[in-house]
Amino acid sequence: MAPSSSPRNIVFVHPDLGIGGAERLVIDAAVGLQSLGHNVTILTSYRDKNHCFEEARDGTLDVRVRGDAIFPPSLNGRLSILFSILRQLCLVLSTAVFSSEMRKLNPDVIFVDQLSACIPLFRTFCPRAKILFYGHYPDRLLVKKEIGALQLLKQAYRVPFDTLEGWSTSCSDGIVVNSKYTRSVFRATFSNVRDLKLKVIYPCVDTKEKDTKDKGKAIWPRKKVILSINRFEGKKNLDLALKAYAGLSTDERQGGKLIIAGGYDPRSVENLTTHKHLQTLAESLNLTHATFRSNDASSTDLTTDDVDVLFLLSVPEELKQRLLHSASILVYTPENEHFGIVPLEAMLAGVPVLATNTGGPLETIYDGRTGWLRSPEKVVQWTDVMRKPLIPSSAETLKIMGQKGRERVLAEFSHTKMTESLDQEIEALCRNMDERPNVWPDWFIAMSIIIVIGLLAGLAAL
């Protein structure tokens, strides 16, 4: 990759450097821009070295944890958005107001993603820096729905946060998004960004050949593996994978195995409850199951053939690569996913992908050529596709689909392509001399939001 013509000081601000698609994008973007000669620093409110990507802990990147001393991530699993915002505001204050850290970093560009609350403050306290916001998906649309009066209370509770999200996002000097689908959602959600360009910069996968031990050796040589990789969250719709697999006959399942692997944070109440729910659902569907965690899942442990479903919690990267290269197909169950990095990882490994015909997969998967797009409401159709790797006559067709998927990823979703696109956007942002968005277009609303958040924080502390 050619070095950048104008090396810049770039500061990334991300709420929690755990393991997920947003975190993978931030790490890839930071590493890529650093390889072009830019000076890169990542500021985050939380990083667990036992639960993050390798580049975030091995010294590849300068990662600094700031603003995490006062407020917890949540209060018994509740008020997470409130505490996320307060933690981010503490990050800004600790680096740009109460210390000279940001002044020493002297950023040309501050790259913000997921949580936009910090943008007006960075615009105020770091006026020289341009702000680039990377939109994964509007936070207000990710909120879990409640029932009856609880939903009304939640809607009232969310008003200041939703207002803050729309206003603070519009204070960015530039906004890019992760897919055409997300762009359409941003424009429909935020009235003050509808006239902006909103360039699409797709996330990437690392297309370099990995030197992974035993990568080419199948973990279950006598089984056709149907693989799902997703965080253990309700919105990932993992029930669909279990229900579709249960639609296979007992004899068909003898030749296969369903693996549900993914991110699992022991701090997360949702991860815990989702895993328990899936176990209960598997039992109700007469599917035998077992669970392994990253600290007890060796390749020897996983070779058990006596269960229908294996739940793997927080698999390390090496095991993830072995799973992908052991899989016959990957099932990707989230509905209206804003992009979806896992289908690209599977296609890179030559694995056809079965995904919902919604959201980001519509832009990454060619139905009938690199995989299948099916309605999440039609479980039988998912069962029919799961049956394909169990039929010997389908082997050549699946192999060709896998090859075409790999070719597509190499051509359109490489690390090089994403890095070059971001580099061009950053350079254009730095050179742009047009009038910047007004940070305080309505000081009364802005101060009202801050006061409401402060009152809510006070109530939460009681």
RALIN-V532167 format. One record per residue. RES is the residue in one letter. SS is DSSP state (alpha for helix, beta for strand, coil for the rest). PHI is phi in radians with two decimals (* if undefined). BURIAL is b if it has 16 or more other C-alpha atoms within 10 Angstrom, else e. Layout:
BEGIN
res: [RES:RES]
ss: [SS:SS]
phi: [PHI:PHI]
burial: [BURIAL:BURIAL]
END
This chain:
BEGIN
res: [M:A:P:S:S:S:P:R:N:I:V:F:V:H:P:D:L:G:I:G:G:A:E:R:L:V:I:D:A:A:V:G:L:Q:S:L:G:H:N:V:T:I:L:T:S:Y:R:D:K:N:H:C:F:E:E:A:R:D:G:T:L:D:V:R:V:R:G:D:A:I:F:P:P:S:L:N:G:R:L:S:I:L:F:S:I:L:R:Q:L:C:L:V:L:S:T:A:V:F:S:S:E:M:R:K:L:N:P:D:V:I:F:V:D:Q:L:S:A:C:I:P:L:F:R:T:F:C:P:R:A:K:I:L:F:Y:G:H:Y:P:D:R:L:L:V:K:K:E:I:G:A:L:Q:L:L:K:Q:A:Y:R:V:P:F:D:T:L:E:G:W:S:T:S:C:S:D:G:I:V:V:N:S:K:Y:T:R:S:V:F:R:A:T:F:S:N:V:R:D:L:K:L:K:V:I:Y:P:C:V:D:T:K:E:K:D:T:K:D:K:G:K:A:I:W:P:R:K:K:V:I:L:S:I:N:R:F:E:G:K:K:N:L:D:L:A:L:K:A:Y:A:G:L:S:T:D:E:R:Q:G:G:K:L:I:I:A:G:G:Y:D:P:R:S:V:E:N:L:T:T:H:K:H:L:Q:T:L:A:E:S:L:N:L:T:H:A:T:F:R:S:N:D:A:S:S:T:D:L:T:T:D:D:V:D:V:L:F:L:L:S:V:P:E:E:L:K:Q:R:L:L:H:S:A:S:I:L:V:Y:T:P:E:N:E:H:F:G:I:V:P:L:E:A:M:L:A:G:V:P:V:L:A:T:N:T:G:G:P:L:E:T:I:Y:D:G:R:T:G:W:L:R:S:P:E:K:V:V:Q:W:T:D:V:M:R:K:P:L:I:P:S:S:A:E:T:L:K:I:M:G:Q:K:G:R:E:R:V:L:A:E:F:S:H:T:K:M:T:E:S:L:D:Q:E:I:E:A:L:C:R:N:M:D:E:R:P:N:V:W:P:D:W:F:I:A:M:S:I:I:I:V:I:G:L:L:A:G:L:A:A:L]
ss: [coil:coil:coil:coil:coil:coil:coil:coil:beta:beta:beta:beta:beta:beta:coil:coil:coil:coil:coil:coil:alpha:alpha:alpha:alpha:alpha:alpha:alpha:alpha:alpha:alpha:alpha:alpha:alpha:alpha:alpha:coil:coil:coil:beta:beta:beta:beta:beta:beta:coil:coil:coil:coil:coil:coil:coil:coil:coil:alpha:alpha:alpha:coil:coil:coil:coil:coil:beta:beta:beta:beta:coil:coil:coil:coil:coil:coil:coil:coil:coil:beta:coil:coil:beta:coil:alpha:alpha:alpha:alpha:alpha:alpha:alpha:alpha:alpha:alpha:alpha:alpha:alpha:alpha:alpha:alpha:alpha:alpha:coil:coil:coil:alpha:alpha:alpha:alpha:alpha:coil:coil:coil:beta:beta:beta:beta:beta:coil:coil:coil:coil:coil:alpha:alpha:alpha:alpha:alpha:alpha:alpha:coil:coil:coil:coil:beta:beta:beta:beta:beta:beta:coil:coil:coil:alpha:alpha:alpha:alpha:coil:coil:coil:coil:coil:coil:alpha:alpha:alpha:alpha:alpha:alpha:alpha:alpha:alpha:alpha:alpha:alpha:alpha:alpha:alpha:alpha:alpha:alpha:alpha:alpha:alpha:alpha:coil:coil:coil:beta:beta:beta:beta:coil:coil:alpha:alpha:alpha:alpha:alpha:alpha:alpha:alpha:alpha:alpha:coil:alpha:alpha:alpha:coil:coil:coil:coil:coil:beta:beta:coil:coil:coil:coil:beta:coil:coil:coil:coil:coil:coil:coil:coil:coil:coil:coil:coil:coil:coil:coil:coil:coil:coil:beta:beta:beta:beta:beta:beta:coil:coil:coil:coil:alpha:alpha:alpha:coil:coil:alpha:alpha:alpha:alpha:alpha:alpha:alpha:alpha:coil:coil:coil:alpha:alpha:alpha:alpha:alpha:coil:beta:beta:beta:beta:beta:beta:beta:coil:coil:coil:coil:coil:coil:alpha:alpha:alpha:alpha:alpha:alpha:alpha:alpha:alpha:alpha:alpha:alpha:alpha:alpha:alpha:alpha:coil:coil:coil:coil:beta:beta:beta:beta:beta:coil:coil:coil:coil:coil:coil:coil:alpha:alpha:alpha:coil:coil:coil:coil:coil:beta:beta:beta:beta:beta:coil:coil:coil:alpha:alpha:alpha:alpha:alpha:alpha:alpha:alpha:alpha:alpha:beta:beta:beta:beta:beta:beta:coil:coil:coil:coil:coil:coil:coil:coil:coil:alpha:alpha:alpha:alpha:alpha:alpha:alpha:coil:coil:coil:beta:beta:beta:beta:beta:coil:coil:coil:coil:alpha:alpha:alpha:alpha:coil:coil:beta:coil:coil:coil:beta:beta:beta:beta:coil:coil:coil:coil:alpha:alpha:alpha:alpha:alpha:alpha:alpha:alpha:alpha:alpha:coil:coil:coil:alpha:alpha:alpha:alpha:alpha:alpha:alpha:alpha:alpha:alpha:alpha:alpha:alpha:alpha:alpha:alpha:alpha:alpha:alpha:alpha:alpha:coil:beta:alpha:alpha:alpha:alpha:alpha:alpha:alpha:alpha:alpha:alpha:alpha:alpha:alpha:alpha:alpha:alpha:alpha:coil:coil:coil:coil:coil:coil:coil:coil:coil:coil:coil:alpha:alpha:alpha:alpha:alpha:alpha:alpha:alpha:alpha:alpha:alpha:alpha:alpha:alpha:alpha:alpha:alpha:alpha:alpha:coil]
phi: [*:-1.20:-1.13:-1.19:-1.25:-2.35:-1.00:-2.14:-1.59:-2.13:-1.97:-1.64:-2.17:-2.38:-1.08:-2.59:-1.50:-1.54:-2.15:-3.04:-1.10:-1.13:-1.16:-1.10:-1.11:-1.05:-1.10:-1.08:-1.13:-1.14:-1.11:-1.11:-1.18:-1.12:-1.16:-1.51:1.81:-1.28:-1.58:-2.05:-2.32:-1.98:-1.85:-2.50:-1.48:-2.79:-2.62:-1.78:-1.12:-1.63:-2.52:-2.71:-1.26:-0.97:-1.11:-1.48:-2.26:-1.68:1.61:-1.02:-2.10:-1.47:-1.87:-2.20:-1.62:-2.42:1.33:-1.87:-1.45:-1.67:-1.90:-1.34:-1.12:-2.82:-2.12:0.94:1.40:-1.92:1.00:-1.14:-1.19:-1.02:-1.22:-1.09:-1.17:-1.10:-1.15:-1.21:-1.11:-1.11:-1.06:-1.10:-1.10:-1.26:-1.81:-1.99:-2.08:-1.59:-2.58:-1.73:-1.05:-1.15:-1.13:-1.24:-1.19:0.84:-1.21:-1.42:-2.41:-1.92:-1.65:-2.00:-2.48:1.17:-2.08:-1.68:-1.01:-1.34:-1.06:-1.03:-1.22:-1.12:-1.08:-1.37:-1.61:-2.21:-1.11:-1.28:-1.31:-1.49:-1.87:-1.92:-1.79:-1.79:-1.59:-1.45:-3.14:-1.03:-1.06:-1.08:-1.52:-1.66:-1.23:-1.18:-1.32:-1.87:-2.04:1.06:-1.08:-1.08:-1.17:-1.10:-1.11:-1.13:-1.10:-1.15:-1.07:-1.41:-0.89:-1.12:-1.25:-1.16:-1.12:-1.09:-1.07:-1.13:-1.18:-1.18:-1.08:-1.23:-1.42:-1.16:-1.35:-2.66:-2.26:-2.14:-2.29:-1.58:-2.91:-1.13:-1.08:-1.09:-1.03:-1.14:-1.22:-1.04:-1.16:-1.33:-1.58:-1.94:-1.11:-1.48:-2.09:-1.09:-1.62:-1.46:-1.18:0.90:-1.14:-1.59:-2.16:-1.19:-1.07:-2.27:-2.19:-1.34:-1.56:-1.21:-1.16:-1.59:-1.55:-1.74:-1.04:1.04:-1.00:-1.44:-1.60:-1.14:-1.29:-2.13:-1.08:-1.71:-2.19:-1.63:-1.58:-1.82:-1.96:-2.17:-2.21:-2.87:-1.13:-1.42:-2.36:-1.02:-1.19:-1.41:1.00:-1.20:-0.94:-1.03:-1.10:-1.15:-1.14:-1.17:-1.17:-1.15:-1.26:-1.27:-1.24:-1.03:-1.14:-1.11:-1.20:-1.07:-1.66:-2.29:-2.71:-1.70:-1.95:-1.96:-2.07:2.84:-1.13:-2.54:-1.75:-1.07:-1.36:-1.58:-1.13:-1.13:-1.02:-1.12:-1.21:-1.15:-1.08:-1.11:-1.07:-1.15:-1.09:-1.12:-1.11:-1.03:-1.14:-1.17:-1.65:1.07:-1.83:-1.30:-2.62:-2.54:-2.25:-2.24:-1.80:-1.03:-1.50:-2.32:-1.85:-1.51:-1.09:-1.19:-1.00:-1.36:-1.35:-1.05:-1.89:-1.68:-2.25:-1.35:-2.24:-2.05:-1.69:-2.03:-1.76:0.96:-1.27:-1.20:-1.03:-1.08:-1.19:-1.03:-1.12:-1.14:-1.10:-1.08:-1.42:-1.70:-1.43:-1.58:-2.52:-1.94:-1.86:-2.13:-1.65:-1.03:-1.77:0.97:-1.14:-1.16:-2.54:1.79:-1.48:-1.08:-0.99:-1.17:-1.09:-1.19:-1.10:-1.07:-1.43:1.39:-1.88:-1.11:-2.09:-1.84:-2.37:-1.24:-1.50:-2.46:1.06:-0.98:-0.97:-1.11:-1.70:-1.97:-1.96:-1.63:-1.05:1.52:-2.02:-1.99:2.94:-2.39:-2.02:-2.30:-1.17:-1.18:-1.47:-1.91:-1.07:-1.04:-1.13:-1.19:-1.07:-1.04:-1.24:-1.04:-1.27:-1.00:-1.18:-1.48:-1.80:-0.96:-1.20:-1.55:-1.00:-1.19:-1.09:-1.14:-1.11:-1.14:-1.06:-1.08:-1.12:-1.16:-1.12:-1.09:-1.06:-1.15:-1.12:-1.07:-1.43:-2.06:-2.30:-1.43:-1.06:-1.07:-1.14:-1.14:-1.10:-1.09:-1.14:-1.14:-1.07:-1.12:-1.16:-1.15:-1.11:-1.10:-1.13:-1.18:-1.51:-1.24:-1.83:-1.15:-1.10:-1.42:-1.02:-1.24:-1.23:-2.08:-1.20:-2.57:-1.09:-1.15:-1.10:-1.05:-1.16:-1.07:-1.07:-1.11:-1.13:-1.07:-1.09:-1.08:-1.13:-1.12:-1.10:-1.10:-1.12:-1.15:-1.38:-1.19]
burial: [e:e:e:b:e:e:b:b:b:b:b:b:b:b:b:b:b:b:b:b:b:b:b:b:b:b:b:b:b:b:b:b:b:b:b:b:b:b:b:b:b:b:b:b:b:b:b:e:e:e:b:b:b:e:b:b:b:e:e:e:b:b:b:e:b:b:b:b:e:e:b:e:b:b:e:e:e:e:e:e:b:b:b:b:b:b:b:b:b:b:b:b:b:b:b:b:b:e:e:e:e:b:e:e:e:b:b:b:b:b:b:b:b:b:b:b:b:b:b:b:b:b:b:e:b:b:e:e:b:b:b:b:b:b:b:b:b:b:b:b:e:e:e:e:e:e:e:e:e:e:e:e:e:e:b:e:e:b:e:b:b:b:e:b:b:b:b:b:b:b:b:b:b:b:b:b:b:b:b:b:b:b:b:e:e:b:e:e:e:b:e:e:b:e:e:e:e:b:b:b:b:b:b:b:b:b:b:e:e:e:e:e:e:e:b:e:e:b:b:b:e:e:b:b:b:b:b:b:b:b:b:b:b:b:b:b:b:b:b:b:b:b:b:b:b:b:b:b:e:e:e:e:b:b:b:b:b:b:b:b:b:b:b:b:b:e:e:e:e:b:b:e:e:b:b:e:e:b:b:e:e:b:e:e:e:e:b:e:b:e:b:b:e:e:e:e:b:e:e:e:e:b:e:e:e:e:e:b:b:b:b:b:b:b:b:b:e:e:b:b:b:b:b:b:b:b:b:b:b:b:b:b:b:b:b:b:b:b:b:b:b:b:b:b:b:b:b:b:b:b:b:b:b:b:b:b:b:b:b:b:b:b:e:b:b:b:b:e:b:b:b:b:b:b:e:b:e:e:b:b:b:b:b:e:b:b:b:b:b:b:e:e:e:e:e:e:e:b:b:b:b:b:b:b:b:b:b:b:b:b:e:e:b:b:b:b:b:b:b:b:e:b:b:e:b:b:b:e:b:b:e:e:e:e:e:e:e:e:b:e:e:e:e:e:e:b:e:e:b:e:e:e:b:e:e:e:b:e:e:e:e:e]
END
